[in-house]
Amino acid sequence: MNIQTIREDIPLTRDLIYFDNASTSLMPSSVTRIMEDYETSFRSNVGRGVHRLSQVSSQLYWDAHEKVKAFIGGTDGVSIFGKNCTEGINQVAYGLRLNPGDHVITSVLEHHSNILPWMHLRKQGISVDFVRPDAEGYLHPQSFSELIQKETRLITFTHVSNVTGTIQPAKEICSISHDHDIKTLLDGAQSVPHIPVDVSDIGCDYLSFSGHKMLGPTGTGVLWMKEPDLEPFILGGGSIKSVTTSEYTLEDGYMKYEAGTPHITGAVGLREAIRILNHVGMRSVQEHELSLTRDIIHGLSHIPGVTLYGPKGTDSRLGVVSFTIEGQHPHESAHLLDDQYDIMVRSGHHCCMPLMDHFAIPDGTVRASLYLYNTREEVKKFLEAVTEISEGI
């Protein structure tokens, strides 16, 4: 993997150190150029015309869906495009049409986006239980087994924690679910951009993730379904085969779920982002990030006053590293890293308040998160900066 070539296509890497990739990745100029070229040369609506521009737009949009499915090993399923991972999770919450008395299992480890939709369903008589992670942020499959009831309809959990970086045993949890004829929804927001993901091997029924975390534009997200068995989230133009004043027939495949004009330019950009990641190779991305993660964990663990959260090793984790500096609020640490060292990190609860309560971290953490364009030199500068900040308190 030629990191320098990748960095040359991302201008922001020349001016600062970007360690906030769990929130949003930087976007290569090649992705921007592809999107601009589409807008200036082919802009048209999809599926609504026989003229050449519409035909090109429709082909690009269809191909983006196919590229997404292949990227996650889900060519036999259906991929729906939306705004982000959050929208995809909400599509499942709505589309399953759960009934009063039905039961959902999720975890305390989740991003709010995989908690709030299920808590909201409690108003409709749906019961929700939460698996609690261990001290390193690991969800044990047996913990899910212990919560299963005959009314359980869905088990949903994050593939990788956006706080601890822990990779969860998704295949084992999905196997337990299917032994009880229970559907599974996997939040892949933190896994799909960083490690090889194969839904056919994992065995999940649904996978949701965001394009803006994987070199793509904001406003792009994917919900993959093994079977198109959800009720559509919205209805309207583009999603129907026929309509009369008494009935309507929905389209097949992804069109059934994508009423209205979609974010075509975003899909074109996501298609290009996936091309880049395929060219680099997801195994290479994972190995590069793990190498840097080892350096960060080793370095932070030897700085006085720094407390690390999550796995101490790297066998089952990604480059998402949370820590606190004794005597300093995480926001202050993040501000100093930006203001004095040009290092961008995230601070606070990371949309995981229940997890922070579970770990008894009321102010949250500082989070450094890596991607394929980060370097060992950047890690060295980051560790030097944290050391100086800690020593200055």
Secondary structure as GFF3:
##gff-version 3
##sequence-region A 1 393
A	DSSP	alpha_helix	3	8	.	.	.	ID=ss1
A	DSSP	three_ten_helix	11	14	.	.	.	ID=ss2
A	DSSP	beta_strand	17	18	.	.	.	ID=ss3
A	DSSP	alpha_helix	29	41	.	.	.	ID=ss4
A	DSSP	alpha_helix	52	71	.	.	.	ID=ss5
A	DSSP	beta_strand	78	82	.	.	.	ID=ss6
A	DSSP	alpha_helix	85	95	.	.	.	ID=ss7
A	DSSP	beta_strand	103	107	.	.	.	ID=ss8
A	DSSP	three_ten_helix	112	114	.	.	.	ID=ss9
A	DSSP	alpha_helix	116	121	.	.	.	ID=ss10
A	DSSP	three_ten_helix	122	124	.	.	.	ID=ss11
A	DSSP	beta_strand	127	131	.	.	.	ID=ss12
A	DSSP	alpha_helix	141	145	.	.	.	ID=ss13
A	DSSP	beta_strand	152	158	.	.	.	ID=ss14
A	DSSP	alpha_helix	170	179	.	.	.	ID=ss15
A	DSSP	beta_strand	183	187	.	.	.	ID=ss16
A	DSSP	alpha_helix	199	202	.	.	.	ID=ss17
A	DSSP	beta_strand	206	210	.	.	.	ID=ss18
A	DSSP	beta_strand	221	225	.	.	.	ID=ss19
A	DSSP	beta_strand	240	243	.	.	.	ID=ss20
A	DSSP	beta_strand	248	250	.	.	.	ID=ss21
A	DSSP	three_ten_helix	253	257	.	.	.	ID=ss22
A	DSSP	alpha_helix	264	280	.	.	.	ID=ss23
A	DSSP	alpha_helix	282	301	.	.	.	ID=ss24
A	DSSP	beta_strand	306	309	.	.	.	ID=ss25
A	DSSP	beta_strand	320	325	.	.	.	ID=ss26
A	DSSP	alpha_helix	330	341	.	.	.	ID=ss27
A	DSSP	beta_strand	343	344	.	.	.	ID=ss28
A	DSSP	beta_strand	346	348	.	.	.	ID=ss29
A	DSSP	alpha_helix	353	359	.	.	.	ID=ss30
A	DSSP	beta_strand	365	369	.	.	.	ID=ss31
A	DSSP	alpha_helix	376	391	.	.	.	ID=ss32
###
